């Protein structure tokens, strides 16, 4: 069963008056995830970061989003260097993403980046959705 569609980044849906917790980010990359990301970064010119975000949607309520993007404005974001990879997380998403471990599984069936999130109360079997 496929997860329902993406309803957009939480940080895009929250207004300035909404309350949210900002916590320091703590992201861990496994060795194979770091190696895979370094290879991807080699194809991206300029000052780029791996932005990790949370979107509304999916079987369990939230979806992970990882993109290599141009470095955003520092206001409203937290940055960290993890194993030589520049990571960016929106302040809005920090409480949902702090403590995650990103791994990479090279497999014919279901390979790719996998996120283990200690903040998730539940997760979908697809591995892309959490609540």
C-alpha atoms as an extended CHARMM CRD file, in Angstrom:
* protein
*
       131  EXT
         1         1  UNK       CA              0.0000000000        0.0000000000        0.0000000000  PROA      1               0.0000000000
         2         2  UNK       CA              1.4110000000        3.3960000000       -0.9780000000  PROA      2               0.0000000000
         3         3  UNK       CA              1.5150000000        6.2980000000        1.4270000000  PROA      3               0.0000000000
         4         4  UNK       CA             -0.9200000000        9.1840000000        0.8020000000  PROA      4               0.0000000000
         5         5  UNK       CA              0.4930000000       12.1620000000       -1.0450000000  PROA      5               0.0000000000
         6         6  UNK       CA              2.7260000000       14.8330000000        0.3980000000  PROA      6               0.0000000000
         7         7  UNK       CA              0.8370000000       17.8550000000        1.7700000000  PROA      7               0.0000000000
         8         8  UNK       CA              3.9010000000       20.1010000000        1.9550000000  PROA      8               0.0000000000
         9         9  UNK       CA              6.6280000000       21.0110000000        4.3950000000  PROA      9               0.0000000000
        10        10  UNK       CA              5.4730000000       21.6840000000        7.9260000000  PROA      10              0.0000000000
        11        11  UNK       CA              7.6980000000       24.7760000000        8.0210000000  PROA      11              0.0000000000
        12        12  UNK       CA              5.7430000000       26.1740000000        5.0360000000  PROA      12              0.0000000000
        13        13  UNK       CA              2.4020000000       25.5430000000        6.7620000000  PROA      13              0.0000000000
        14        14  UNK       CA              3.1710000000       27.1100000000       10.1550000000  PROA      14              0.0000000000
        15        15  UNK       CA              2.5090000000       30.8010000000       10.6660000000  PROA      15              0.0000000000
        16        16  UNK       CA              4.6460000000       33.2010000000       12.6470000000  PROA      16              0.0000000000
        17        17  UNK       CA              2.2030000000       33.1340000000       15.5690000000  PROA      17              0.0000000000
        18        18  UNK       CA              2.2360000000       29.3330000000       15.9530000000  PROA      18              0.0000000000
        19        19  UNK       CA              4.0710000000       27.8390000000       18.9200000000  PROA      19              0.0000000000
        20        20  UNK       CA              6.7230000000       25.2270000000       18.2460000000  PROA      20              0.0000000000
        21        21  UNK       CA              9.6710000000       23.8240000000       20.1540000000  PROA      21              0.0000000000
        22        22  UNK       CA             13.1830000000       24.4910000000       18.8940000000  PROA      22              0.0000000000
        23        23  UNK       CA             15.7190000000       21.9090000000       20.0250000000  PROA      23              0.0000000000
        24        24  UNK       CA             19.3680000000       21.5520000000       19.0360000000  PROA      24              0.0000000000
        25        25  UNK       CA             19.6980000000       19.1400000000       16.1330000000  PROA      25              0.0000000000
        26        26  UNK       CA             21.6810000000       15.9770000000       16.5630000000  PROA      26              0.0000000000
        27        27  UNK       CA             21.8910000000       13.9830000000       13.3240000000  PROA      27              0.0000000000
        28        28  UNK       CA             23.9930000000       10.8440000000       12.9020000000  PROA      28              0.0000000000
        29        29  UNK       CA             25.1030000000        9.4970000000        9.5170000000  PROA      29              0.0000000000
        30        30  UNK       CA             26.3400000000        5.9520000000        9.1860000000  PROA      30              0.0000000000
        31        31  UNK       CA             29.5880000000        5.4670000000        7.2990000000  PROA      31              0.0000000000
        32        32  UNK       CA             27.8270000000        4.1480000000        4.1880000000  PROA      32              0.0000000000
        33        33  UNK       CA             25.2850000000        7.0080000000        4.2560000000  PROA      33              0.0000000000
        34        34  UNK       CA             28.1350000000        9.5400000000        4.5180000000  PROA      34              0.0000000000
        35        35  UNK       CA             29.9450000000        7.9270000000        1.5830000000  PROA      35              0.0000000000
        36        36  UNK       CA             26.7690000000        7.8950000000       -0.5490000000  PROA      36              0.0000000000
        37        37  UNK       CA             26.0370000000       11.5380000000        0.2720000000  PROA      37              0.0000000000
        38        38  UNK       CA             29.6120000000       12.6260000000       -0.5230000000  PROA      38              0.0000000000
        39        39  UNK       CA             29.2000000000       11.0570000000       -3.9630000000  PROA      39              0.0000000000
        40        40  UNK       CA             25.9490000000       12.9880000000       -4.4900000000  PROA      40              0.0000000000
        41        41  UNK       CA             27.5430000000       16.2450000000       -3.2680000000  PROA      41              0.0000000000
        42        42  UNK       CA             30.2660000000       15.8390000000       -5.9160000000  PROA      42              0.0000000000
        43        43  UNK       CA             27.6140000000       16.5280000000       -8.5880000000  PROA      43              0.0000000000
        44        44  UNK       CA             26.3390000000       19.7150000000       -6.9150000000  PROA      44              0.0000000000
        45        45  UNK       CA             28.3170000000       22.9100000000       -7.5050000000  PROA      45              0.0000000000
        46        46  UNK       CA             28.3910000000       25.7950000000       -5.0620000000  PROA      46              0.0000000000
        47        47  UNK       CA             27.5620000000       26.1260000000       -1.3920000000  PROA      47              0.0000000000
        48        48  UNK       CA             25.0410000000       23.3360000000       -0.8830000000  PROA      48              0.0000000000
        49        49  UNK       CA             23.6440000000       21.4940000000        2.1400000000  PROA      49              0.0000000000
        50        50  UNK       CA             21.5890000000       18.3950000000        2.8030000000  PROA      50              0.0000000000
        51        51  UNK       CA             18.2640000000       19.7670000000        3.9970000000  PROA      51              0.0000000000
        52        52  UNK       CA             16.2410000000       17.3190000000        6.0510000000  PROA      52              0.0000000000
        53        53  UNK       CA             12.5910000000       18.2600000000        6.4980000000  PROA      53              0.0000000000
        54        54  UNK       CA              9.2400000000       16.9220000000        7.6190000000  PROA      54              0.0000000000
        55        55  UNK       CA              6.1490000000       17.1060000000        5.4210000000  PROA      55              0.0000000000
        56        56  UNK       CA              2.5370000000       16.4100000000        6.3170000000  PROA      56              0.0000000000
        57        57  UNK       CA              1.1990000000       13.2080000000        4.7680000000  PROA      57              0.0000000000
        58        58  UNK       CA              2.0220000000        9.5550000000        4.5870000000  PROA      58              0.0000000000
        59        59  UNK       CA              0.4310000000        6.5990000000        6.3080000000  PROA      59              0.0000000000
        60        60  UNK       CA              1.5280000000        7.7350000000        9.7720000000  PROA      60              0.0000000000
        61        61  UNK       CA              1.0220000000       11.4970000000        9.4190000000  PROA      61              0.0000000000
        62        62  UNK       CA              4.4980000000       12.7930000000        8.5020000000  PROA      62              0.0000000000
        63        63  UNK       CA              6.9480000000       12.1730000000        5.6650000000  PROA      63              0.0000000000
        64        64  UNK       CA             10.7170000000       12.6380000000        5.5810000000  PROA      64              0.0000000000
        65        65  UNK       CA             12.2200000000       14.8170000000        2.8740000000  PROA      65              0.0000000000
        66        66  UNK       CA             15.9350000000       14.9960000000        2.0850000000  PROA      66              0.0000000000
        67        67  UNK       CA             17.2600000000       17.2910000000       -0.6330000000  PROA      67              0.0000000000
        68        68  UNK       CA             20.5840000000       18.7880000000       -1.5770000000  PROA      68              0.0000000000
        69        69  UNK       CA             19.8660000000       22.5060000000       -1.8990000000  PROA      69              0.0000000000
        70        70  UNK       CA             21.6990000000       25.8250000000       -2.0250000000  PROA      70              0.0000000000
        71        71  UNK       CA             22.4900000000       26.9570000000        1.5220000000  PROA      71              0.0000000000
        72        72  UNK       CA             19.3830000000       28.7810000000        2.8220000000  PROA      72              0.0000000000
        73        73  UNK       CA             19.2670000000       31.9310000000        4.9260000000  PROA      73              0.0000000000
        74        74  UNK       CA             20.5190000000       31.0530000000        8.4230000000  PROA      74              0.0000000000
        75        75  UNK       CA             17.4700000000       32.6030000000       10.1030000000  PROA      75              0.0000000000
        76        76  UNK       CA             15.0540000000       29.8340000000       11.0460000000  PROA      76              0.0000000000
        77        77  UNK       CA             17.5380000000       27.0320000000       10.3350000000  PROA      77              0.0000000000
        78        78  UNK       CA             20.1320000000       25.0220000000       12.1990000000  PROA      78              0.0000000000
        79        79  UNK       CA             23.2870000000       23.7500000000       10.5410000000  PROA      79              0.0000000000
        80        80  UNK       CA             25.7120000000       20.9970000000       11.4660000000  PROA      80              0.0000000000
        81        81  UNK       CA             28.6850000000       19.3030000000        9.8510000000  PROA      81              0.0000000000
        82        82  UNK       CA             28.2970000000       15.5370000000       10.1960000000  PROA      82              0.0000000000
        83        83  UNK       CA             31.1750000000       13.4540000000        8.8130000000  PROA      83              0.0000000000
        84        84  UNK       CA             31.9820000000       16.2500000000        6.3520000000  PROA      84              0.0000000000
        85        85  UNK       CA             28.3780000000       16.6030000000        5.1700000000  PROA      85              0.0000000000
        86        86  UNK       CA             26.6880000000       19.9740000000        5.7790000000  PROA      86              0.0000000000
        87        87  UNK       CA             23.2500000000       19.3010000000        7.2750000000  PROA      87              0.0000000000
        88        88  UNK       CA             20.4030000000       21.8300000000        7.5210000000  PROA      88              0.0000000000
        89        89  UNK       CA             17.1840000000       21.4390000000        9.5190000000  PROA      89              0.0000000000
        90        90  UNK       CA             14.4530000000       24.0500000000        9.8720000000  PROA      90              0.0000000000
        91        91  UNK       CA             13.8100000000       25.2170000000       13.4330000000  PROA      91              0.0000000000
        92        92  UNK       CA             10.1860000000       24.1000000000       12.9030000000  PROA      92              0.0000000000
        93        93  UNK       CA             11.3250000000       20.5150000000       12.2620000000  PROA      93              0.0000000000
        94        94  UNK       CA             14.0570000000       20.3330000000       14.9040000000  PROA      94              0.0000000000
        95        95  UNK       CA             11.9400000000       18.6770000000       17.6120000000  PROA      95              0.0000000000
        96        96  UNK       CA             10.8390000000       15.9640000000       15.1860000000  PROA      96              0.0000000000
        97        97  UNK       CA             14.2770000000       15.2990000000       13.6840000000  PROA      97              0.0000000000
        98        98  UNK       CA             16.8130000000       15.7210000000       16.4760000000  PROA      98              0.0000000000
        99        99  UNK       CA             18.4700000000       12.4000000000       17.2350000000  PROA      99              0.0000000000
       100       100  UNK       CA             17.7760000000       10.7440000000       13.8790000000  PROA      100             0.0000000000
       101       101  UNK       CA             20.1890000000        8.2390000000       12.3930000000  PROA      101             0.0000000000
       102       102  UNK       CA             20.4560000000        8.1610000000        8.5930000000  PROA      102             0.0000000000
       103       103  UNK       CA             21.6410000000        4.9460000000        6.9990000000  PROA      103             0.0000000000
       104       104  UNK       CA             21.9610000000        3.8040000000        3.4070000000  PROA      104             0.0000000000
       105       105  UNK       CA             20.9660000000        0.3170000000        2.3120000000  PROA      105             0.0000000000
       106       106  UNK       CA             22.1630000000       -0.8690000000       -1.0680000000  PROA      106             0.0000000000
       107       107  UNK       CA             19.5080000000       -3.3600000000       -2.1010000000  PROA      107             0.0000000000
       108       108  UNK       CA             17.6270000000       -4.3670000000       -5.2230000000  PROA      108             0.0000000000
       109       109  UNK       CA             14.3790000000       -4.2250000000       -3.2430000000  PROA      109             0.0000000000
       110       110  UNK       CA             13.8150000000       -1.1360000000       -1.1090000000  PROA      110             0.0000000000
       111       111  UNK       CA             17.3380000000        0.2560000000       -1.1510000000  PROA      111             0.0000000000
       112       112  UNK       CA             18.1970000000        3.8730000000       -0.4350000000  PROA      112             0.0000000000
       113       113  UNK       CA             18.4090000000        6.1710000000        2.5620000000  PROA      113             0.0000000000
       114       114  UNK       CA             16.6530000000        4.9770000000        5.7070000000  PROA      114             0.0000000000
       115       115  UNK       CA             15.9410000000        7.1050000000        8.7610000000  PROA      115             0.0000000000
       116       116  UNK       CA             15.7190000000        5.7550000000       12.2960000000  PROA      116             0.0000000000
       117       117  UNK       CA             13.8810000000        8.3390000000       14.3870000000  PROA      117             0.0000000000
       118       118  UNK       CA             13.7390000000        8.0280000000       18.1930000000  PROA      118             0.0000000000
       119       119  UNK       CA             11.0230000000       10.7320000000       18.2470000000  PROA      119             0.0000000000
       120       120  UNK       CA              8.5670000000        8.6660000000       16.1930000000  PROA      120             0.0000000000
       121       121  UNK       CA              5.7030000000        7.0660000000       18.0890000000  PROA      121             0.0000000000
       122       122  UNK       CA              4.8080000000        4.9770000000       15.0540000000  PROA      122             0.0000000000
       123       123  UNK       CA              6.2040000000        4.3100000000       11.6010000000  PROA      123             0.0000000000
       124       124  UNK       CA              4.8240000000        2.9690000000        8.3550000000  PROA      124             0.0000000000
       125       125  UNK       CA              6.2040000000       -0.2090000000        6.8190000000  PROA      125             0.0000000000
       126       126  UNK       CA              7.2400000000        1.8640000000        3.7820000000  PROA      126             0.0000000000
       127       127  UNK       CA              9.9240000000        3.5120000000        5.9500000000  PROA      127             0.0000000000
       128       128  UNK       CA              9.0990000000        6.9780000000        4.6350000000  PROA      128             0.0000000000
       129       129  UNK       CA              6.3260000000        7.9110000000        7.0440000000  PROA      129             0.0000000000
       130       130  UNK       CA              6.2200000000        8.3910000000       10.8090000000  PROA      130             0.0000000000
       131       131  UNK       CA              3.9240000000        9.7920000000       13.4740000000  PROA      131             0.0000000000
